[in-house]
Amino acid sequence: MLKAPMLNIIKRFLVTITLLMAASTAASAGHLDRIKETNTLRVCHWPAYYAISYNNAKSGKLQGIDIGLARELAKDLGVELKFVKTSFAKFIKDVQADKCDIAMFGVGITKARAQHLDYSDPYLSSDIYAIVTKNHPTLKNWEDLDKEGHILVVQKGTYMEDAASAFKNASILSVVKFQQREKEVRTGRADAFLTDFPYGKKILLTYDWAKLLEPSKPFWKTEYAYAINKGDPEWLTYINNFIKRIKIDGRLKKHAEDNGLLPIAILD
C-alpha cells in the first residue's frame, strides 16, 4: 500500500508527463495543421513596398504581387486570409514569435536572415539600383557612386545594407524609416539611396526630381522568396509546391505582369 506522500509524487509526475506530451504534440503539429484547424492563413506583409505589397492611397486597398499570391495561397489551402503588418526591421522577430505563418513581401535571401528563417524557392530576382537627383553635379552613372565625399543611404533591415559593404570609398547612412531615404537625397543631405527594381520603379513614377542609376554589370543580384520559422519541413514543402504550381499554371506570370514585375520574375 503506497503512502499518501508517495501517491502525491506519482500524481505530480504523471501530470507533468501529460503536459509535456501535449506540448510536444502541439509543437510537432506545425503551421499547416494549425492553418487547417483555425481555417486561417496569417501572412506578414510590409504595406509600403510598391508593386510587392502596398496600401494603395487612392483605393485604400492592399495591392501588389504578394498580396495577390497570398490570396492564391489561401485559396489553394481553402482557408481565410489574414494580413499581419510588419516591416523589414522586425519581421524576423514577428515570424519567430508566431505572429504569422509566413512572410510574403519580397524577402531577399541573405545569409544573415537564413540563420533565423527558412526560405522557400525563389520567385523574383532583382539587382541593386541607385536613386539620385536629375541635376546632381557629380553622379552621372553607376561608377560615380563609390567616390570619397558621396553619402549613400540604405534602409535598415534590408539587404541593401549588405550590398553597401561593396562600396569602399563612399560613406553609408542607414535609416529606419523608408521615406527618409528619399528625403535625405531630395534635400541634398545625401547623394543617392540604394533600392531594388520594384521600389526604384515607384520613385520614378512618384517624383519628377528622381533619376535611376543602373549598374553596368550585375552588382548585387538577390533572389526573393517567402520566409517561415525554422523547423517546419511539412509547411516548407507545401509552400515550395505552391510556387511550382503557380509557375506551371501561369499565376505567377499573371500577377507579375499585373504589377509590372515580369522583368524580374523567375518563371522556370
Secondary structure as UniProt FT lines:
FT   HELIX           4..38
FT   STRAND          40..45
FT   STRAND          48..49
FT   TURN            50..52
FT   STRAND          53..55
FT   TURN            57..59
FT   STRAND          62..63
FT   HELIX           65..77
FT   STRAND          80..85
FT   TURN            88..90
FT   HELIX           91..96
FT   TURN            97..98
FT   STRAND          102..108
FT   HELIX           111..114
FT   TURN            115..116
FT   STRAND          117..119
FT   STRAND          124..126
FT   STRAND          129..133
FT   TURN            134..135
FT   HELIX           142..144
FT   TURN            148..149
FT   STRAND          151..155
FT   TURN            156..157
FT   HELIX           160..163
FT   HELIX           164..166
FT   STRAND          171..175
FT   HELIX           179..186
FT   TURN            187..188
FT   STRAND          192..195
FT   HELIX           197..206
FT   TURN            208..209
FT   STRAND          210..213
FT   STRAND          222..229
FT   HELIX           233..248
FT   HELIX           251..258
FT   TURN            259..260
FT   HELIX           262..264
//
